[in-house]
Amino acid sequence: MSQIKCPTCGAATSDAHDACEYCGADSSAASNLTPDQHTKAFAKYIEQTVARARAGAKDPEYFNIIDKERATATAIKSFPAPTKPDSLAAFFVYCHGNVTVEGYEFGGELEAWRSKAKGAYEALRLASLSNPQLASFLEDFKSSYSAGAIKALEASAKKEKNVKLLLGLVLCLPVLAIWYFIITGLRSCGQ
């Protein structure tokens, strides 16, 4: 019995099992997965990676949103994209749908979704050179994943991060000033 890499989700699994222990995909039929099955395997892999991270935490009761996002980002980064164009297109749409969801703040989950969607888009773009239907499909996403759009998105994310940092500092300054006056007031009373 040895460890093999699941062709569907990339997880290390035992060759003694007929199906991957993590995503449930049949190891022998992984290349024959439908687009829907591949996307479901991806979602299941993310769910199971987060569950393993929670179980492995020092105190699973305090497994918070940041820990969950970090585990999710790790799963997203490590899951391989499919190679067949129809599965890759469904995979791209799934990743793109998660890029547009609001609420990611910490842990790198949004960056992982963007990176995975961009990688799938680039693979589809190369496949579209010989497939006009695929090229037509990608036109709807060109404004989001072209090199210029990615640079603008990264600049916007950097600016937003800097604004949040500055806002945090501005909000902390009054608290620090109050503490300073309390401490100096206590010192002067003690003398």
C-alpha positions in Angstrom: 0.0 0.0 0.0 1.5 3.4 -1.0 0.4 7.0 -1.2 -0.6 8.3 -4.6 -1.7 11.8 -5.7 -5.5 11.9 -6.5 -5.8 13.0 -10.2 -8.9 15.0 -9.3 -8.1 16.9 -6.2 -4.4 16.4 -5.9 -4.6 15.1 -2.3 -2.2 12.3 -1.1 -4.4 9.2 -0.8 -3.9 5.5 -0.4 -3.7 3.4 -3.5 -5.6 0.7 -1.6 -8.9 2.7 -1.9 -11.1 2.7 -5.0 -12.0 6.4 -4.3 -10.0 9.4 -3.0 -10.3 9.7 0.8 -10.7 13.5 0.5 -12.8 14.3 -2.6 -14.5 10.9 -3.1 -13.6 10.7 -6.8 -13.1 7.3 -8.3 -9.3 7.2 -8.9 -9.6 5.1 -12.1 -12.3 7.3 -13.6 -10.9 10.8 -12.7 -10.3 11.8 -16.2 -13.9 10.9 -17.2 -15.5 13.2 -14.6 -18.2 15.5 -15.9 -17.7 19.3 -15.4 -20.3 19.2 -12.6 -18.5 16.2 -10.8 -15.2 18.0 -11.0 -16.6 21.2 -9.5 -18.3 19.1 -6.7 -15.0 17.4 -6.0 -13.4 20.8 -5.7 -16.0 22.0 -3.2 -15.8 18.8 -1.2 -12.0 19.0 -1.1 -12.2 22.6 0.3 -14.8 21.5 2.9 -12.7 18.5 4.0 -9.5 20.6 4.1 -11.2 23.1 6.4 -12.6 20.2 8.5 -9.1 18.7 8.9 -7.7 22.1 9.8 -10.4 22.6 12.4 -9.8 19.1 13.9 -6.0 19.7 13.9 -6.3 23.1 15.6 -4.9 23.4 19.2 -8.4 24.3 20.4 -11.0 23.5 17.7 -13.6 25.5 19.7 -11.7 28.7 18.9 -11.2 27.9 15.2 -12.2 31.3 13.8 -13.0 32.9 10.5 -9.4 33.8 9.9 -8.4 30.1 10.4 -11.2 29.0 8.1 -10.1 31.4 5.4 -6.5 30.3 5.6 -7.5 26.7 5.4 -9.8 27.4 2.5 -7.1 29.4 0.7 -4.7 26.5 1.1 -7.2 24.1 -0.4 -8.0 26.4 -3.3 -4.3 26.8 -4.1 -3.5 23.1 -3.9 -6.5 21.8 -6.0 -5.5 21.2 -9.6 -7.6 22.6 -12.4 -9.1 20.2 -14.9 -7.5 19.9 -18.3 -10.6 19.2 -20.5 -12.0 22.5 -21.9 -15.6 21.8 -20.8 -14.6 20.9 -17.2 -12.1 23.8 -17.2 -14.9 26.3 -18.3 -17.2 25.1 -15.5 -14.3 25.2 -13.0 -13.5 28.8 -14.1 -17.1 29.9 -13.7 -17.1 28.4 -10.2 -13.9 30.2 -9.2 -15.1 33.4 -10.8 -18.3 33.2 -8.9 -16.3 33.1 -5.6 -14.2 36.0 -6.6 -17.3 38.3 -6.8 -18.5 37.3 -3.3 -18.1 40.0 -0.7 -16.9 39.4 2.8 -13.4 38.0 2.5 -11.2 40.0 4.8 -8.4 37.9 6.2 -6.5 34.8 5.5 -5.9 35.2 1.8 -9.1 33.4 0.5 -10.0 36.1 -2.0 -6.5 36.2 -3.4 -6.6 32.4 -3.8 -9.9 32.5 -5.6 -8.6 35.3 -7.9 -5.4 33.4 -8.6 -7.2 30.1 -9.4 -9.8 31.9 -11.6 -7.0 33.7 -13.5 -5.1 30.5 -14.0 -8.2 28.8 -15.4 -8.9 31.8 -17.6 -5.4 31.7 -19.0 -5.7 28.0 -19.7 -9.0 28.6 -21.4 -7.6 31.5 -23.4 -4.9 29.2 -24.8 -7.5 26.5 -25.6 -9.7 29.2 -27.3 -7.1 29.8 -30.0 -8.5 26.7 -31.8 -12.0 26.9 -30.5 -14.1 30.0 -31.6 -17.0 29.0 -29.3 -14.7 29.1 -26.3 -13.2 32.4 -27.5 -16.8 33.8 -27.6 -17.4 32.5 -24.0 -14.3 34.2 -22.7 -15.2 37.6 -24.2 -17.6 38.2 -21.3 -14.7 37.8 -18.8 -12.0 39.7 -20.7 -12.6 42.9 -18.8 -12.0 41.0 -15.5 -9.0 38.9 -16.4 -6.9 40.7 -19.0 -3.5 41.8 -17.9 -4.6 45.4 -17.5 -7.7 44.5 -15.5 -5.6 42.3 -13.1 -3.1 45.2 -12.6 -6.0 47.6 -11.9 -7.6 45.2 -9.5 -4.3 44.6 -7.6 -3.8 48.4 -7.4 -7.3 48.9 -6.1 -6.9 46.1 -3.5 -3.6 47.6 -2.4 -5.2 51.0 -2.0 -8.1 49.6 -0.1 -5.7 47.8 2.3 -3.8 51.0 2.9 -7.0 52.9 3.6 -8.0 50.3 6.1 -4.6 50.4 7.8 -4.7 54.2 7.9 -8.3 54.1 9.3 -7.2 51.6 12.0 -4.3 53.9 13.0 -6.6 57.0 13.1 -9.0 55.1 15.3 -6.3 53.9 17.7 -4.7 57.3 18.2 -7.5 58.7 20.5 -7.4 55.5 22.6 -3.6 55.8 23.0 -3.9 59.5 23.9 -6.5 58.7 26.6 -4.2 55.9 28.0 -1.3 58.3 28.0 -3.3 61.0 29.9 -4.6 58.4 32.4 -1.1 57.0 33.0 0.5 60.4 33.4 -2.4 61.5 35.6 -1.9 58.5 37.8 1.9 59.1 38.0 1.4 62.8 39.0 -1.2 61.7 41.7 1.3 59.3 43.1 4.1 61.9 43.5 
